Amino acid sequence: MRDFSGGHEWLSINTATVRKQHGQEVPLDRIVDQCAERGIRAISPWRDQVAALGIERLARQLTAHGIGLSGYCRGGFFPAVDAAGLQAALDDNRRAIDEAKLLGAPCVVLVVGALPGALDGRALYKDIGRARGEVRDGIAASLDHAREVGMPLAIEPLHPMQAADRACINTLEQALDLCDELDPERGGMLGVAVDVYHVWWDPKLREQIERAGAERLLAYHVCDWLTPTRDLLSDRGMMGDGVVELKKIRGWVEAAGYRGFSEVEIFSALDWWQRSGEDVLDACIERHRSQV
């Protein structure tokens, strides 16, 4: 396993981690500057932040600082109640793929979606099997364009608590079953994003990481699971503050062949989003060295 104790060259920052500072939204260009000031050499930006800044402007800034991407957030949200909605999702994923290509991302992370309308408090249908079928068909259709432009897609299974509203793919096994069905040749265009917040509890985690192998392990996200958790969406912990066996899991991931970044992705409305970006990034660097 790689030794991270002496530096942070394999640390990436998902920009959600510092998109709010002292409780206020911070523009993406400031986040990039803060990362550059600390020698952080990779980020994973969110599409709404990129749109607000301008993708060409971001590309120039990244080049000027020598910062790359560890992923691009996000594609997915495929299920819909009608044909028009399904097509709109495919069109949006096509745009996400093209944006990721322009920025030189290694993959587009897919949060696949679930019951349409559930995020707004009113599911427009309740058939989760139907949603999973629409996810399968949406990934298959998006994979055609991804192959054309050479942009891998990384399915991110989310914790079962989010099965209704954000992702009906909830285990690494489910995600890899889709990969094997849609990309049986393991051609490098379809894989998984392993986020410890969502999968740390899974009794099959080690065997499924081994099953994925280097070809399928496209992204690795770290944070921690706090006890008690005050909010299931936005109370993630800084690495080392919770119960996740981070070093053990990274050992499994690296034993399977992964050699990419450890991407810190922390949603923390009550804690880390109330601090300065400088303090948060300094903590990420220290915990990456000592805990990840």
HELIX and SHEET records of a PDB file:
HELIX    1   1 THR A   15  VAL A   18  5                                   4    
HELIX    2   2 LEU A   28  GLU A   37  1                                  10    
HELIX    3   3 ARG A   47  LEU A   53  1                                   7    
HELIX    4   4 ILE A   55  HIS A   65  1                                  11    
HELIX    5   5 ALA A   83  LEU A  103  1                                  21    
HELIX    6   6 ALA A  118  ASP A  120  5                                   3    
HELIX    7   7 ILE A  128  VAL A  149  1                                  22    
HELIX    8   8 PRO A  160  GLN A  162  5                                   3    
HELIX    9   9 LEU A  172  LEU A  182  1                                  11    
HELIX   10  10 VAL A  196  VAL A  199  1                                   4    
HELIX   11  11 LEU A  205  ARG A  216  1                                  12    
HELIX   12  12 LEU A  246  ALA A  255  1                                  10    
HELIX   13  13 TRP A  272  GLN A  274  5                                   3    
HELIX   14  14 GLY A  277  SER A  290  1                                  14    
SHEET    1   A 9 GLY A  68  LEU A  69  0                                        
SHEET    2   A 9 ALA A  42  SER A  44  1                                        
SHEET    3   A 9 LEU A  11  ASN A  14  1                                        
SHEET    4   A 9 SER A 262  VAL A 264  1                                        
SHEET    5   A 9 LEU A 217  VAL A 222  1                                        
SHEET    6   A 9 LEU A 190  ASP A 195  1                                        
SHEET    7   A 9 LEU A 153  ILE A 155  1                                        
SHEET    8   A 9 VAL A 108  VAL A 111  1                                        
SHEET    9   A 9 TYR A  72  GLY A  76  1                                        
SHEET    1   B 2 LYS A  20  GLN A  21  0                                        
SHEET    2   B 2 GLN A  24  GLU A  25 -1                                        
END                                                                             
